[in-house]
Structure formats: C-alpha cells, structure tokens
C-alpha cells in the first residue's frame, strides 16, 4: 500500500508539479488548495504525510500546523512545510518535520520522505 500524501498548496502550478513528482515516486496524492479543504481532508482521510504551504488564501499554514499537532488524533502525522514565507524557518519548533523553501528542492523533499519511512508506508 502506498503512503497517502496531502499537498496543501494554493498555487495550482506548484501543486500540480508536486503531485506529478510524488505520483512518479509511487505515493497516493491528494491536493487541497485552501486551509478549509486541508482541514476537512485531514479529518476525513487521515493522510500519512502532509506538505503544507504557509500562505494560503483563507488560512495561515503555521496555524494549521499548530492545530494538527495539538490534536491527539492527528499529532503523529508528519508535516513538511514547503513555502516561500520566512515563517517556515520557525516551523520545526512548532512540530514540522522539515522546512523546504520555494523553489522546491526535490532532492531534499525525497530525502525527508525517505527518512520518514519508519512512520509511513510507501
């Protein structure tokens, strides 16, 4: 069974690029374009990993990260922040596994996902 990854990204071109690259590595990928969609998707589908942008049209990704980590039902889901926002540098202190600034370094992303193998099933 492939690991399920939720991409939370409002820019369709970036979300599509991420999806294509992750699909190519064998992951099951879902995209949420808003914070509201992300919260609903996390609640309904319980992804194995979340990639999370900070600057969303209806929410701040750091606030979503804090909610994920504060909820006992979702706190163990690894979150990788992928953002151009400087707020990303503080994300690890708030529970993110990694911060990857845009433009996306796919080598770093795949190394991070590989390091999570003990927590997820690809």
HUGIKA-V134335 format. One record per backbone hydrogen bond with DSSP energy under -0.5 kcal/mol. NH is the residue of the N-H (numbers start at 1). CO is the residue of the C=O. Records with the same first field share a line. If there is no record, write none. Layout:
NH=CO / CO
//
This chain:
5=3 / 28
6=49
7=5 / 30
8=6 / 51
9=7 / 32
12=10
15=11
16=12
17=13
18=14
19=15
20=16
21=17
22=18
23=19
24=20
25=21 / 22
26=23
27=22
28=3
29=27
30=5
32=7
38=34
39=35
40=36
41=37
42=38
43=39
44=40
45=41
46=41 / 42
48=4
49=4
50=78
51=6
52=80
53=8
56=54 / 59
61=54 / 59
63=60
64=60
65=61
66=62
67=63
68=64
69=65
70=66
71=67 / 68
72=70
74=71
75=71
77=74
78=48
80=50
81=79 / 98
82=52
83=100
88=85
89=86
90=87
91=88
94=90 / 91
95=92
96=91
97=79
98=79
100=81
101=99
102=83
106=104
109=105
110=106
111=107
112=108
113=109
114=110
115=111
116=112 / 113
117=114
119=116
120=116
122=120
//
